[in-house]
Amino acid sequence: MAKAVRTTSKEAVKKETKVNTVLITQPRPDTDKSPYFELAKKYNLALEFHPFIRVEGLTGKEFRKQRIDITEYTAIIFNSRNAVDHFFRICEELKVKVSQDMKYFCITEAVALYLQKFILYRKRKVFFSPDGSTEGLLEVIGKHKNNEKFILPTADNGKIDVAQYLIKNKVTFVEATLYRTLSNDITRVMQATFDMIVFFSPFSVQTLFEQNPLFKQNGTVIGAFGPTTSKAVEEAGLRLEVKAPAPNAPSMVSALEHFLAAFKK
């Protein structure tokens, strides 16, 4: 593990920080063509993939208890592929036909393109944040907020920044719980030492301290994707050094690229 940084000098940080081993708290990519592997080859990194959480979908029966009629809504907000998967799964299970006029607002272009698995993409109204940020998504939603009734998919214990915006701006919406987030066993993976740990969900940060309450960051570099994840990292008392999305880094891979490239200069 990298030595603890004892100075605020950027040059000193460069000299003391070395990143060779990285823990990605997500499942291993299905394809070897993933940009993570290209990054690992370029910077000689040893990557370990271990999801800290897993998602379990609610049943149709459980969803019905929320008394939400999907057909009454004209737009839906997706902040992840999980939300997309479980929304259409619930619709199929309950035999709900989604209107062709439904509008889709997505956190990133990647999530928007993922909709192609379920809809005729070119014939639907699909919008996404231009920079992958929540702020960018809210700006897009703001242009339509007075004319739509939104569905906001969430996890059972989820807190989404978008909801606060919708409430503040008196937008008509409903939070629809579609799945629950559960912790995975991280005992084995945390027995190893990593120079960097990258989080993608506030629940992953929660899992870390639930199962390893004595965890100390010391010199470990922490990365986070998404504003709620970044907030969870900082509230846990950890020092956040790699943050995405950002104007020059819409993805976690691009944020890591910028961080690692700084040490080659």
N, C-alpha and C positions, 0 to 999 in steps of 0.2 A: 504494500500500500504506500501511496505517496506520503512523504513527510508533511507534518502540519506546517501550514504557511504562517510565519510569524511577522510578516510585514505587509503593508498595503501597497508597496511598490510593485507596479506591473512587471518591471524587469525582474524583480526578485521572484515573483510568482512564476514567471516563465522558467527560471532556473531550477526552482524547487519542485515544480509540478511535472510529473511524468505519467502519461496514460498509456498503459500497455494492455490492461485487462478491463473489459467493460461488461457489466451486467445489464442486459436489456430486460425489463420486467414485462415482457410480452412473449407470446409463443414464437417459436422459430419460424421464419418465413417458409412458405411452401415451395418456393423456387430458389435455386442457387443464383438466379439472376437478380436477386434483391440488391438494392443499392447499399444495404448494410454490409454485404460481403465485398462489394467493390471498395467501400470505405476501409474495411478491415485489411484488404490487400494493399491498399495505397499507403496506409499508416502502420502496417504490421501490428494489427490489433488482434487480441484473442477475445472473441465474443462469446458470451454465455447468455442463452435465452431461457428465461424461466418466468412464466406468468405468475404474478403475485395474487391475481384474482381470476375468477371465472364468472361467466354470466349464465344465469339459468332463467329461461323464459317463463312467464306466468301462463297458466292454462287459460283457455277461452272462458271457462267457468269462473276463474279468479278475476279475469278482466271484466266480465259482465257485472260483477259486484260494484264496479266504479260507476255504472249507469251512464256510460259515455256512448252516444250514438255517433259513430264516425261519419255517417252520411250527412250530418248536420254541419260539418265543418268544411271550409273551403281551402285551407292551407295547412301544411304540416312542416315542422322544423326538425331537421335531423342534425344532431351533433356528433354522430358516429355511425359506423357501419352496423354495429349491434342494434342501434335504434331502427335502422332500415330493415334489417333481417326480421326483427321481432314484430314490427308493425305489419309487414305483409304476411307474416306467419299467422298473426292473430286474425287478420282479415280473411285469410284462407280458411282458418279453422271455424270462424263464425259465419262464413259464406257472405262476407260483406263485399260488395262491389264498389271499388274506389272510383269516384267520378273522374271522367277524362279531363274535367276542368280543374281538378285539384292542383294547387300550386305547391311546389317543393322548395324549401329554403334550407340550404346545406352549409355546414361550417367550412368545408373545403371543396375544391373542385373534384378531388378524389372521391369524396363521399357522394357528390352529385353524379359522377360517372358510374358509381356503383349501382345507382338506380336502374341502370340498363338491364340488370338481372330481372327486374320486375315490371318495368313499364317501357312503352315505346318512347324512348328518350327524346327524339327529335320532334315528336308531336305533343310534348307536354311542356308546361311552363316550369322551368327549373332555374333556380337562382343560387348563387353561392358567394361566400365572402371572397373578395378578390385577393386578399393576402392571408387567408386561413385563420384570421383572428376573430374573436368574439365581437370586437368593435366593428370589424368589417361586415360581419353578418348582421349586426344590429342596424347598421346603416342601410343595408339592402332591405331589411324588414321594415324599416322606418318609411320607406317609399310606398309601402302597401298596407301599412298598419290600420288605416281607417276603413279599408274596404273588405277586410278578410276576417274570418273566424279561424283561429289557429289551434292546432293540436301540438302539444309539446311533449314528446315521449321522454320518459325518465326511468331511472332505476328505482327500486323500492326505497332506497336511502339516498337518492340523488339530490343534489342541490345544484341547479343550473343558473348561471349568471343571467341567461336570457330571460328567465322567469321574472327576475327583479326589474328588468327593463320593461317587459310587457305590463307588469303591474303599475309601474311608475307612469307609463304613457297611456294607461287605461285602454289597453288593447284587449279585445275579446279573445280569450284563449282558455284552454283546459289542459292541465297536466295529466297525461295518461301514463300510468305505470304499466310497463310492458315486460319488465324483467327485474330480477333481483341480482345483486352482486354479492358473491361469496368469496371468502379468503381461501387461497390454496396453502398447502404446507410448504413453507420455505426453509425448513430446518436444514436440509442438506445443502442447498445452494449458499446459505449464509454462513456455512462453516468455512467457506473459501474467503479469500481476501481479494477485493477488486479495487482498482484505481478509480473507477467511475461506476456510478449506478444511475440509470435513466428511468424515470417514472412517467407513466402516461395517464394516471388516474389518482385522484386524492385517496381512493380506497386502497391503492397499492402502498401509499405512504402509511396509511392506517394499519395495514397488514404488517408492515415492517416492525412497527413499534408494539403491536399486539403480541407478536410472536418473538420479538427480540427487544424487549423494553430497555435493555442496557446498551443498545447500539450507540456508538460514538462515531461521529463523522471523521474526526481527526483530519487527515489530508485527502479523504475521498472526495472526488469531484462529483457533484450532484447535477443531473440534468432533469428538466421537466417539460412536458408538452401540455400546453393548454393553461389558461389563466387559473382555473380552479386547482389544477395540480400544482402550479407554482405557488399559489397561496397556501396550500396544504404543506408543502415543503418548508416554507418560511415560518408558518405557524408552529411547525414541529421543532423549530429551533435549528434547522439545517441551513447551511450556506449554499445558495443557489448560484451556479456559475454558468450553466448552459440552459438557455430558455428559448422555447419555440411555441407557437410561430412568432416570427418577428418580420419586420419589413424586408430584411435581407436574407431571411431564413424561414420560409413557409413550412418546412418539414423538419422533423427531428434530425434526419440525416444531414440536411444542409446546415443546421445549427451546429452539429458535431463537426462537420467539415470546417466551418469557420473557426471553431475553437481549436481544433487540432492544427490547422494551418498556421495559426498564430505562433506556434512553437517551432515552426520550421524557418521563420524569418530570422 
